């Protein structure tokens, strides 16, 4: 394909997997001769990489693209397109609402982007590629990374769980695990670039399985790579979490003592309607096992309130889990009915918006109190922090993270730079942030 002397600008919405996908898209386009710019005013091509997990996420993208429409008239912008999960979920609706877009491409078809863009410049017509590809893992594409302290590496794509509320299997397809060698090679190349913190990603990372090698074995292989300072992974599904995986974390000090394990609801009847594949008793037993083996671990979770049929008693069971388990942090979501999912087809969305909002606000306030109590336990301790950036609020301070993934802010001192590890004594905790000072 003849190279086009065109610039592109990409915005990313949604999960860490979308961050990786944007890095893959950037790499593909640069290899085809396009130039990445960090200012939309300098772009000929605008791409929004999107998430369809909740209705608010879709509305946000539509509003953002409408805001950007003006650049088609007043700036250098010539083509606007949407990538990722929303085109797979509501592509026709999106095209109708945003009649000026010229491009929609799903997660399995990013390799087609250079040719599609060339076609648009030729015929000025709308083009799309939304088919799934059961073989596509992009494992031969080296992601373009602008971040130089940490990196996300996708080990698998898609999901087979079909939780009744979730669109992921419908917008990202079935599970596909990358080859072990391709993952290890990418990790080694990433470390060679000076990046020492790596997060292995999968929609359900515990489901990784390539020719009989499952995730605990893969994690062990990655942990053994020379130069691997700090290793993380996300996201784990409770039904697939094994003691073998926790033992790998215990065995390897460079694997972070942070664990994200969504429980979604405290009621077994709600969990059954969600098709989560576990009871709350089994979930809590796994939490107990993790904490017994790794006492200083930080555990975070996800919660959905207002799922169809969730009674006040069901909700109070979720509250009890929060109070008893004492998570370090929790991400709370209001149930959002999504097209094609089993819950949309089979259950009536019968919890009012007002009640959903009340429940979310209640557990949000509760978790903030619990989280701060847990955070304050670090006060007085000396902990190792990876310096990630300059603080947004004060340019004389750094922001970093502990191995428990807790945010720490501290004054700069000579000899320490972004990407370095520093020993920091924690002085105080506020909100979700620790504050300290470097101990030389």
WOTA-V472093 format. One record per residue. N is the residue number from 1. RES is the residue in three letters. D_CENTER is the distance of its C-alpha to the mean C-alpha in Angstrom with 1 decimal. Layout:
# WOTA-V472093
n->{N/N}
res->{RES/RES}
d_center->{D_CENTER/D_CENTER}
This chain:
# WOTA-V472093
n->{1/2/3/4/5/6/7/8/9/10/11/12/13/14/15/16/17/18/19/20/21/22/23/24/25/26/27/28/29/30/31/32/33/34/35/36/37/38/39/40/41/42/43/44/45/46/47/48/49/50/51/52/53/54/55/56/57/58/59/60/61/62/63/64/65/66/67/68/69/70/71/72/73/74/75/76/77/78/79/80/81/82/83/84/85/86/87/88/89/90/91/92/93/94/95/96/97/98/99/100/101/102/103/104/105/106/107/108/109/110/111/112/113/114/115/116/117/118/119/120/121/122/123/124/125/126/127/128/129/130/131/132/133/134/135/136/137/138/139/140/141/142/143/144/145/146/147/148/149/150/151/152/153/154/155/156/157/158/159/160/161/162/163/164/165/166/167/168/169/170/171/172/173/174/175/176/177/178/179/180/181/182/183/184/185/186/187/188/189/190/191/192/193/194/195/196/197/198/199/200/201/202/203/204/205/206/207/208/209/210/211/212/213/214/215/216/217/218/219/220/221/222/223/224/225/226/227/228/229/230/231/232/233/234/235/236/237/238/239/240/241/242/243/244/245/246/247/248/249/250/251/252/253/254/255/256/257/258/259/260/261/262/263/264/265/266/267/268/269/270/271/272/273/274/275/276/277/278/279/280/281/282/283/284/285/286/287/288/289/290/291/292/293/294/295/296/297/298/299/300/301/302/303/304/305/306/307/308/309/310/311/312/313/314/315/316/317/318/319/320/321/322/323/324/325/326/327/328/329/330/331/332/333/334/335/336/337/338/339/340/341/342/343/344/345/346/347/348/349/350/351/352/353/354/355/356/357/358/359/360/361/362/363/364/365/366/367/368/369/370/371/372/373/374/375/376/377/378/379/380/381/382/383/384/385/386/387/388/389/390/391/392/393/394/395/396/397/398/399/400/401/402/403/404/405/406/407/408/409/410/411/412/413/414/415/416/417/418/419/420/421/422/423/424/425/426/427/428/429/430/431/432/433/434/435/436/437/438/439/440}
res->{UNK/UNK/UNK/UNK/UNK/UNK/UNK/UNK/UNK/UNK/UNK/UNK/UNK/UNK/UNK/UNK/UNK/UNK/UNK/UNK/UNK/UNK/UNK/UNK/UNK/UNK/UNK/UNK/UNK/UNK/UNK/UNK/UNK/UNK/UNK/UNK/UNK/UNK/UNK/UNK/UNK/UNK/UNK/UNK/UNK/UNK/UNK/UNK/UNK/UNK/UNK/UNK/UNK/UNK/UNK/UNK/UNK/UNK/UNK/UNK/UNK/UNK/UNK/UNK/UNK/UNK/UNK/UNK/UNK/UNK/UNK/UNK/UNK/UNK/UNK/UNK/UNK/UNK/UNK/UNK/UNK/UNK/UNK/UNK/UNK/UNK/UNK/UNK/UNK/UNK/UNK/UNK/UNK/UNK/UNK/UNK/UNK/UNK/UNK/UNK/UNK/UNK/UNK/UNK/UNK/UNK/UNK/UNK/UNK/UNK/UNK/UNK/UNK/UNK/UNK/UNK/UNK/UNK/UNK/UNK/UNK/UNK/UNK/UNK/UNK/UNK/UNK/UNK/UNK/UNK/UNK/UNK/UNK/UNK/UNK/UNK/UNK/UNK/UNK/UNK/UNK/UNK/UNK/UNK/UNK/UNK/UNK/UNK/UNK/UNK/UNK/UNK/UNK/UNK/UNK/UNK/UNK/UNK/UNK/UNK/UNK/UNK/UNK/UNK/UNK/UNK/UNK/UNK/UNK/UNK/UNK/UNK/UNK/UNK/UNK/UNK/UNK/UNK/UNK/UNK/UNK/UNK/UNK/UNK/UNK/UNK/UNK/UNK/UNK/UNK/UNK/UNK/UNK/UNK/UNK/UNK/UNK/UNK/UNK/UNK/UNK/UNK/UNK/UNK/UNK/UNK/UNK/UNK/UNK/UNK/UNK/UNK/UNK/UNK/UNK/UNK/UNK/UNK/UNK/UNK/UNK/UNK/UNK/UNK/UNK/UNK/UNK/UNK/UNK/UNK/UNK/UNK/UNK/UNK/UNK/UNK/UNK/UNK/UNK/UNK/UNK/UNK/UNK/UNK/UNK/UNK/UNK/UNK/UNK/UNK/UNK/UNK/UNK/UNK/UNK/UNK/UNK/UNK/UNK/UNK/UNK/UNK/UNK/UNK/UNK/UNK/UNK/UNK/UNK/UNK/UNK/UNK/UNK/UNK/UNK/UNK/UNK/UNK/UNK/UNK/UNK/UNK/UNK/UNK/UNK/UNK/UNK/UNK/UNK/UNK/UNK/UNK/UNK/UNK/UNK/UNK/UNK/UNK/UNK/UNK/UNK/UNK/UNK/UNK/UNK/UNK/UNK/UNK/UNK/UNK/UNK/UNK/UNK/UNK/UNK/UNK/UNK/UNK/UNK/UNK/UNK/UNK/UNK/UNK/UNK/UNK/UNK/UNK/UNK/UNK/UNK/UNK/UNK/UNK/UNK/UNK/UNK/UNK/UNK/UNK/UNK/UNK/UNK/UNK/UNK/UNK/UNK/UNK/UNK/UNK/UNK/UNK/UNK/UNK/UNK/UNK/UNK/UNK/UNK/UNK/UNK/UNK/UNK/UNK/UNK/UNK/UNK/UNK/UNK/UNK/UNK/UNK/UNK/UNK/UNK/UNK/UNK/UNK/UNK/UNK/UNK/UNK/UNK/UNK/UNK/UNK/UNK/UNK/UNK/UNK/UNK/UNK/UNK/UNK/UNK/UNK/UNK/UNK/UNK/UNK/UNK/UNK/UNK/UNK/UNK/UNK/UNK/UNK/UNK/UNK/UNK/UNK/UNK/UNK/UNK/UNK/UNK/UNK/UNK/UNK/UNK/UNK/UNK/UNK/UNK/UNK/UNK/UNK/UNK/UNK/UNK/UNK/UNK/UNK/UNK/UNK/UNK/UNK/UNK/UNK}
d_center->{33.5/35.0/32.8/32.2/32.5/29.7/26.9/23.3/20.8/17.1/14.8/11.1/9.7/6.7/3.1/2.7/5.3/7.0/7.5/9.1/11.0/12.3/13.6/15.2/16.8/18.0/19.6/21.2/22.7/24.0/25.6/27.3/28.8/26.7/26.0/22.8/23.6/21.7/24.0/24.0/27.8/28.2/26.3/28.1/25.0/22.1/18.9/16.2/13.1/12.1/10.4/13.0/11.7/14.1/17.4/16.7/13.8/16.5/19.1/17.3/17.0/20.7/21.9/20.3/21.8/25.1/25.1/24.7/27.5/30.1/29.2/30.6/33.9/34.1/32.1/31.6/29.0/30.3/27.4/24.4/21.9/18.7/16.3/13.6/13.4/15.8/18.7/18.4/18.5/21.0/22.2/25.9/25.2/23.2/26.1/28.6/27.0/26.3/29.4/29.2/26.1/27.3/24.3/21.6/19.8/17.5/14.8/17.7/20.1/18.9/22.0/24.2/23.2/26.0/28.7/27.5/27.6/31.0/32.2/31.3/33.3/36.1/36.4/34.5/33.2/29.9/28.1/25.2/23.7/21.8/23.0/21.0/21.8/21.8/22.3/19.8/17.3/17.9/18.8/21.7/19.7/19.0/16.0/17.2/15.8/17.0/15.4/18.0/17.0/13.8/12.0/9.2/11.2/10.6/13.3/13.3/12.5/13.3/14.3/17.8/17.5/18.4/17.7/20.1/17.9/15.0/15.1/12.7/15.9/17.7/15.4/14.0/17.0/17.9/16.6/17.5/17.5/18.2/21.4/21.6/23.5/21.1/18.3/20.9/22.2/18.9/18.4/22.1/21.9/19.0/21.0/24.0/22.5/22.4/18.8/19.1/15.6/13.4/10.2/10.7/8.0/9.0/8.7/11.3/11.8/15.2/16.5/16.8/20.4/22.3/26.0/26.1/23.8/21.2/18.2/20.3/22.6/20.0/18.5/22.1/22.8/20.0/21.1/24.6/23.9/26.0/24.3/21.2/21.1/17.9/15.6/12.4/10.4/7.8/8.2/12.0/14.1/17.3/19.7/18.9/18.7/21.9/24.1/24.2/20.5/21.3/24.5/22.7/20.8/24.3/26.0/23.8/23.8/21.2/18.5/16.9/18.2/15.0/13.7/11.2/13.3/13.1/16.8/16.6/20.3/23.3/25.8/26.5/27.8/24.6/22.6/25.1/24.8/21.0/21.7/19.6/22.1/22.9/25.0/24.2/26.9/25.2/21.9/23.8/25.8/22.7/21.7/25.4/25.4/22.4/24.0/27.4/26.3/24.0/25.7/23.7/20.2/17.7/16.1/13.6/13.1/12.4/15.5/16.8/20.2/22.9/22.3/25.5/28.4/26.8/29.9/30.4/31.2/27.9/26.1/28.2/27.2/23.5/25.0/26.9/24.0/22.4/25.8/26.6/23.4/22.6/18.9/17.8/15.3/14.2/12.1/14.8/14.9/18.0/18.6/18.5/20.7/19.3/21.7/22.5/20.9/23.5/23.3/24.2/27.0/28.4/27.8/29.0/26.6/29.3/27.7/28.6/26.2/28.2/27.8/24.0/23.8/26.2/24.3/21.0/23.0/24.8/22.1/20.2/23.5/24.1/20.8/21.4/24.8/23.6/20.8/23.4/25.9/23.6/22.7/26.4/27.1/26.0/28.7/31.4/29.4/28.9/25.4/23.9/21.5/19.7/20.6/17.7/19.5/22.4/22.1/21.7/24.6/27.0/27.4/29.5/26.6/23.6/20.1/18.6/16.9/18.7/17.9/16.9/14.2/16.5/17.2/20.7/22.9/26.3/29.1/29.3/32.1/33.7/32.5/28.8/26.4/22.7/21.4/24.0/23.8/26.1/27.7/27.3/29.4/27.8/30.1/28.5/25.5/24.7/22.0/18.8/20.2/22.7/25.5/27.7/29.8/29.9/32.4/34.1}
